[in-house]
C-alpha cells in the first residue's frame, strides 16, 4: 500500500482495498468473516488495518439472520471480504 505523509497528513494512494472502502462509506455493506459469520450494515468508519465500524448491523450465519446488533466494530484481520450489500442481495430495507 502506498501511504505518504505530507505536512502531517497521511494520504492514501488509489489502491484497493482501502480505496474501495472509502467509496463504501455511508453505504450499506456486506462483510464476510473467516468464521462463517457475516454482517450487513452501514459503513461508518475504517482505518488502515481495515478495522470497520458498522451501524444498524444485522448478523448472519450461513446466510440465516441471527440477530440485530446495532453498532459493531470488526477487526480487520478477521475479514474475508467486503462488498456492497446490494451486490450480494442482502440489503436491509428502511435504513
C-alpha positions as CSV (number, residue, x, y, z in Angstrom):
1,X,0.0,0.0,0.0
2,X,1.3,3.4,-0.9
3,X,1.0,5.8,2.0
4,X,2.7,9.2,2.0
5,X,3.0,11.8,4.8
6,X,2.7,15.4,3.6
7,X,2.6,18.2,6.1
8,X,1.5,15.8,8.9
9,X,-1.4,14.4,6.8
10,X,-1.4,10.8,5.7
11,X,-2.5,10.4,2.1
12,X,-3.7,7.1,0.7
13,X,-3.0,6.4,-3.0
14,X,-5.8,5.0,-5.0
15,X,-5.0,1.4,-4.0
16,X,-7.5,-1.3,-3.3
17,X,-8.9,-2.4,-0.8
18,X,-8.7,0.9,1.1
19,X,-9.8,2.9,-1.9
20,X,-12.8,0.6,-2.3
21,X,-13.7,1.0,1.4
22,X,-13.6,4.8,1.0
23,X,-16.1,4.5,-1.8
24,X,-18.3,2.4,0.5
25,X,-18.5,5.0,3.3
26,X,-22.1,5.7,4.4
27,X,-23.4,2.9,2.2
28,X,-24.8,-0.5,3.2
29,X,-22.1,-3.2,3.0
30,X,-21.8,-6.9,3.4
31,X,-18.8,-8.2,5.4
32,X,-17.9,-11.9,5.3
33,X,-15.7,-13.1,8.2
34,X,-13.3,-16.1,8.2
35,X,-15.5,-17.9,10.8
36,X,-18.7,-18.2,8.5
37,X,-20.3,-15.1,10.2
38,X,-21.3,-12.2,8.0
39,X,-22.7,-8.7,8.7
40,X,-24.8,-6.2,6.8
41,X,-24.8,-2.6,7.9
42,X,-23.8,1.0,7.1
43,X,-20.1,1.6,6.9
44,X,-19.4,4.5,9.3
45,X,-15.6,4.4,9.6
46,X,-12.5,2.3,8.8
47,X,-8.7,2.6,9.4
48,X,-5.5,1.4,7.6
49,X,-5.8,-2.1,9.2
50,X,-9.3,-2.4,7.7
51,X,-10.9,-2.3,11.1
52,X,-14.5,-1.3,10.5
53,X,-17.3,0.4,12.4
54,X,-20.7,-0.5,11.0
55,X,-24.1,0.9,12.0
56,X,-27.5,-0.7,12.0
57,X,-25.9,-4.1,11.8
58,X,-27.5,-7.5,11.3
59,X,-25.5,-10.6,11.9
60,X,-25.9,-13.7,9.7
61,X,-24.6,-17.2,10.0
62,X,-24.6,-19.2,6.7
63,X,-27.0,-16.5,5.2
64,X,-29.5,-17.0,8.0
65,X,-30.4,-14.0,10.1
66,X,-29.2,-14.4,13.7
67,X,-29.7,-11.0,15.4
68,X,-29.8,-7.2,15.1
69,X,-26.7,-5.8,16.8
70,X,-26.7,-2.0,16.1
71,X,-23.2,-0.6,16.2
72,X,-20.4,-3.1,15.5
73,X,-16.6,-2.9,15.4
74,X,-14.9,-5.6,13.3
75,X,-11.2,-6.2,13.5
76,X,-9.6,-6.1,10.0
77,X,-7.7,-9.4,10.3
78,X,-10.9,-11.4,10.7
79,X,-12.4,-10.1,7.4
80,X,-12.5,-12.4,4.4
81,X,-14.1,-9.8,2.1
82,X,-16.3,-6.7,1.9
83,X,-18.9,-5.9,-0.8
84,X,-21.8,-3.6,-1.3
85,X,-24.8,-5.3,0.2
86,X,-26.9,-4.8,-2.9
87,X,-24.3,-6.8,-4.9
88,X,-24.8,-9.9,-2.7
89,X,-28.6,-9.5,-2.4
90,X,-28.7,-8.9,1.4
91,X,-29.5,-5.2,1.6
92,X,-31.7,-4.1,4.5
93,X,-34.8,-2.1,3.6
94,X,-35.8,1.0,5.5
95,X,-32.3,2.0,6.8
